[in-house]
């Protein structure tokens, strides 16, 4: 598989929403609870500062994506936030790492100075390992900050990286 990343286009809406929805349905990483369809997915992905689509260059299959947007406004508008989704059957193949690296570069290109993750779930060990590898700094722990799919609460660990 040869993974490349490009900007989201409207024709990606259905496939991108399906990948996004896998993570939402898992209920252990994204705060969203509502699933996207083609229409709501297009509106959501188009509203971001940038949506990156990871695809297999050999067959054009979407294998992952990320959304990038401001974390706040005004005097904190230089801080951005991002979320990453990788197709469940392809996790563990460094697609997430490619997405994060591309996102960091794109964020800097768009004029952001800091990439901040507000809610990395403590049990999301692959993400925690990746962010440590890429030099993100942990900001502490928010006890019980994430409601898991089963209704229990898990700690979250905010992170940041200077761009």
C-alpha positions as a printed Julia matrix, in Angstrom:
163×3 Matrix{Float64}:
   0.0    0.0    0.0
   1.27   3.44  -0.94
  -0.39   6.03   1.33
  -0.61   9.6    0.13
  -2.5   12.55   1.6
  -4.49  15.17  -0.27
  -7.14  17.78   0.49
 -10.72  16.64   1.0
 -13.08  16.96  -1.98
 -16.87  16.58  -2.08
 -16.69  13.18  -3.78
 -14.88  11.9   -0.64
 -17.86  12.58   1.63
 -19.34   9.07   1.81
 -16.08   7.14   2.19
 -14.6    9.7    4.6
 -17.77   9.67   6.72
 -17.61   5.86   6.91
 -14.03   5.97   8.26
 -14.96   8.77  10.7
 -18.06   6.88  11.85
 -16.0    3.78  12.72
 -14.17   5.81  15.36
 -17.37   7.45  16.6
 -19.08   4.05  16.88
 -16.09   2.58  18.75
 -16.88   5.15  21.44
 -13.38   5.24  22.94
 -11.61   8.16  21.25
 -13.86  10.84  19.68
 -16.18  13.0   21.76
 -18.84  12.97  19.01
 -21.79  10.64  19.38
 -23.67  11.48  16.18
 -22.82   9.64  12.97
 -22.26  11.43   9.69
 -24.02  10.71   6.41
 -22.91  11.96   3.01
 -24.61  15.33   3.43
 -23.65  16.03   7.04
 -20.18  14.62   6.39
 -19.6   17.0    3.51
 -20.77  19.95   5.61
 -18.51  18.88   8.51
 -15.37  18.17   6.47
 -15.81  21.33   4.4
 -16.17  23.52   7.5
 -12.65  22.69   8.77
  -9.57  24.81   8.13
  -8.28  21.72   6.34
  -9.4   18.14   5.99
  -6.68  15.75   4.87
  -7.58  12.51   3.13
  -5.14   9.59   3.33
  -5.63   7.25   0.41
  -3.99   4.22  -1.12
  -2.43   5.53  -4.34
  -2.71   2.06  -5.87
  -6.53   1.93  -5.76
  -7.7    5.37  -4.48
  -9.3    3.79  -1.38
  -9.6    6.22   1.52
  -7.69   4.72   4.45
  -7.81   7.62   6.92
  -8.35  11.33   7.39
  -7.82  14.25   9.68
  -9.6   17.48  10.44
  -7.72  20.65  11.4
  -9.32  23.78  12.83
  -8.71  26.55  15.37
  -8.86  25.42  18.97
 -10.1   28.84  20.05
 -10.61  32.38  18.74
  -9.02  35.81  18.95
  -5.94  35.93  21.15
  -5.82  32.12  21.23
  -6.57  31.7   17.51
  -2.97  30.68  16.78
  -3.63  27.38  18.54
  -5.18  24.66  16.41
  -6.78  21.32  17.16
  -7.02  18.17  15.09
  -8.65  14.76  15.08
  -7.48  11.66  13.21
  -9.35   8.61  11.96
  -7.85   5.49  10.38
  -9.9    2.71   8.83
 -10.21   0.01  11.5
  -8.86  -2.84   9.37
  -5.71  -0.83   8.55
  -4.7    0.45  11.99
  -1.13  -0.28  13.08
   0.35   0.44   9.63
   1.66   3.96  10.46
  -1.16   5.72   8.61
  -1.91   7.73  11.75
   1.7    8.87  11.94
   1.56  10.08   8.33
  -1.66  11.94   9.1
  -0.23  13.66  12.18
   2.98  14.69  10.39
   1.03  16.04   7.41
  -1.31  17.86   9.79
   1.58  19.49  11.64
   3.04  20.74   8.37
  -0.34  21.97   7.1
  -1.08  23.71  10.41
   2.2   25.6   10.23
   1.52  26.48   6.58
  -1.88  27.89   7.61
  -0.22  30.11  10.23
  -0.92  28.19  13.4
   1.83  28.15  16.03
   0.67  25.39  18.36
  -1.19  22.11  17.8
  -3.19  21.11  20.88
  -5.13  17.95  21.57
  -7.78  18.57  24.21
  -8.9   15.04  24.97
  -6.53  12.15  24.34
  -8.17   9.26  26.16
  -5.77   7.61  28.62
  -6.57   4.11  27.34
  -5.73   5.12  23.73
  -2.21   3.74  24.07
  -1.34   3.77  20.32
  -2.1    7.51  20.15
  -0.18   8.22  23.35
   2.88   6.34  22.02
   2.71   8.19  18.7
   2.38  11.63  20.25
   5.33  10.92  22.56
   7.4    9.72  19.59
   6.58  12.92  17.67
   7.56  15.18  20.58
   4.17  16.27  21.91
   4.12  17.46  25.52
   1.53  16.2   27.99
  -0.29  18.88  29.97
  -1.54  16.75  32.85
  -4.57  14.55  33.41
  -8.24  15.46  33.58
  -9.82  12.74  35.74
 -12.94  11.24  34.21
 -12.94  13.73  31.34
 -14.24  11.31  28.7
 -17.47   9.31  28.78
 -16.81   5.94  27.19
 -19.4    4.15  25.05
 -20.28   1.88  27.98
 -21.05   4.91  30.19
 -17.92   4.7   32.34
 -15.52   7.62  32.55
 -11.88   7.59  31.48
  -9.15  10.14  32.14
  -8.0   12.4   29.31
  -4.52  13.76  28.74
  -4.29  17.05  26.84
  -1.16  17.44  24.66
   0.49  20.21  22.66
   3.3   20.66  20.15
   4.95  23.92  19.16
   4.92  24.22  15.4
